Amino acid sequence: MANYCIYIIDPFNEIQQLVRVAEKVNEMFDPIAKKAGFSATSTMFPQYRNINPLMHESMVYVCPFTTSVVKKMDGASSFDIPDAAISPHQGVTFISKETGSEIWCKFSGVNFYAAMIFHELMHNKLQLGKSLHSKFKACGMSCETINPETAKPSEEEIDAMAAALAKPVKQWTGGVDMLWNAAQDKANGNDLWNLPISG
């Protein structure tokens, strides 16, 4: 059986320790992938624009502080999506005909990034908004507030994610070019690089 693929879109290279973050995400996700019939998890940080996840695969954007691409999705403006600059949350997932997930780089660290990616993937694959935060009695990674240094998925969360993993959830890829264009503008010295993706 093939690996379960997770794509992390980070053209700004906000996440410095890519290999360690990928290993941590894989470590937390492998029990889910294997229970769902996959060989293992493969978390990737593709350095190219042409990304087309299969219908069962997942994707998370990594946005610089105060920016958001998910808020640019069709229909997102009419929903109560937190302001990336002032929200106490560390990311968001918008669920519509397509699903878009992102984390905001307010802090750093391997465990922080891995935990935030995992949490948004739960919103993504389970197709749950805020109700995710109170869905499980044994709340390891789905709680509204988690401690990234110690958090790990509970058996209840693993079972739910494994049951959902192979189900099709169309990932929104419209933010890929937005992030890459903004990153290129910043590299070229454009002081207004963040305007198209301001959160």
N, C-alpha and C positions, 0 to 999 in steps of 0.2 A: 504494500500500500504506500502511496506517496506521502510526503510530508505535508503538514498543514502550513500554508504560507501566510505570513503577516507582513505587510509593507508599511514601513515608517518613512514618511515623506519629510525630509529635513534638509532642504537645499541651503539653509543658512548655517548648517553645521552647529546648531545650538547644543546638540548632544555630543560632547567631546569624546566620551569613552564608548564608542559605538559597539565594539565587540563585547564589552562587559554588560552593557544594557541589553543587547541581543541575547546573550547567554542567560541573563536573569529572567527576561521575558520567556525564553524557551523553557527554563527550569520550572517556572510557575505554570506554563501552559501545557507542558508535555503530558501530565496526567490526564488532562482534558482531551488532548489530541489522540492519545492512545486509547482512551475509553471510547472515543468516537470512531475508532477504526483506522486512524492514521498512524504512520510509523513514528513520527515525532513532529516537533514544531520547527519551522524555519523562519526566523525573524530577519528581515532584510532591510537595509537602508539604501535603496537604489539611487544611483547618482545620474539618473537620466529621466526624461520627461514622459516617455511613452510607456505608461503603466496601465495595464488593464487586468485587474484581479479577476480570477474566475468567480462565478456567482457565489461560491461558498467561502471564498477567501476574504480577508479583512484588511483594512487600511486605516492608518491614523496619521493626521498631519501634525507637525511640530511647528508651532507659530511663535515668533519672537514676542516678547512682552508687549502688551497693548494692541496686538494685531489678531485678526481672525479671518479665516477664509470660509469657515462654515456659515458665518453670518451672511455671506454673499450668496448662499444657495437660494434657489427659487422658493419663495414662500417663507423663508426663515425670518424675514423682517417682521412678520405678523405674529411671531411667537415670542414667548418670554425667554429669550436667550440672554444669559448674563453678559454684562460688559466685561470684556477681557481685562481691562485696566483696573477696575475697582472690585470685581467680584471676589469673594473669598474662595471660590472654587478654582480648580486648576485645569479645567477643560470643559468640553461640551460635545454632545452628540445630537444631531438633528435628524429626525426620522420622518421620511416622506416617501415619495416614489423611489427615491434613492436615499441612502444613509451616509452622512458625513460625520466623522469624528476627529477631534483635534485636542491637543493639550497645549497649555500656555507655559512658556518658560519663565516662571516667576522665581523658581528656586533651581537647584541643581543636585546632582548626585545620582549614582547608578540606581539605587533603590527607589528614589523619588520618581525618576523617569519610568522605570519598569512598572511601578505600582500605578501611576497615572495612565499609562498605556493600557494596562490590564483592565483598569476600571472602565475606561471608555469603550474598550472592546466588549465588556459585559453589556453596556447600554446598546452597543451596535448589534451584537449577535442575538441578544434576547429581545431586541426591539422594544425596549422599555425606556421611558423617560425618567422623571423623578421618582416614579413608583419603584424603581429598582432599589432605592436606598432603604426601603422597608420591606422588601419582598422576602428575604431569607431570615429565619430565626437565628441560624448560625452565620453571622455576618462577618466575613473575613475581608473581602475585596469590594463588596457592593455597597457598603455603608456610605453615608454622605461624608463622613469624616473618617479617614483611616490614617494609621501611622505607617508610613512607607518603610520604616526600618524594621518593622516586625510583622507587617501584614502578609498574609498568605491566604489563598482561597480555601474555604471550608469544603467539606465533602458534599454538602448540599449545593453549593455553588458550582463545584466541579461537575456534579451530575447534571445540573441544569444546562451548563455550557456545553457539555458533551452531547446532550440531546439536541442542542441547537446548531452545533458546529457545521454539520453538512448541509443544513438548510440554506437555500439561496437568499442572500441579502445583497441587493445591488449596491455597490459602493460608489459614492459620488467622486468622480475623478476631476471635476471642474476646477478644483483648487490647486492642482499640480502646476499648471502653467502660471497661475497667479503667484504662487510662492517662488517659483523659479525666476519669473520676471522681476519680482521685487528684490530677490537676492542679487540678481545681475545688476539691477539699478544701483543697489547699495555698493556693490563692488566697483561700479563705475563712478562712484562719488556723487550720485544724485541724492541730495539731502531730502528729497520728497519721496524716497523709495517706499515709505510705509503708507502713503495716502490710499493707494488702491486696496490695501488689505487692513486698513485701520479698523479696530474692533469696537 
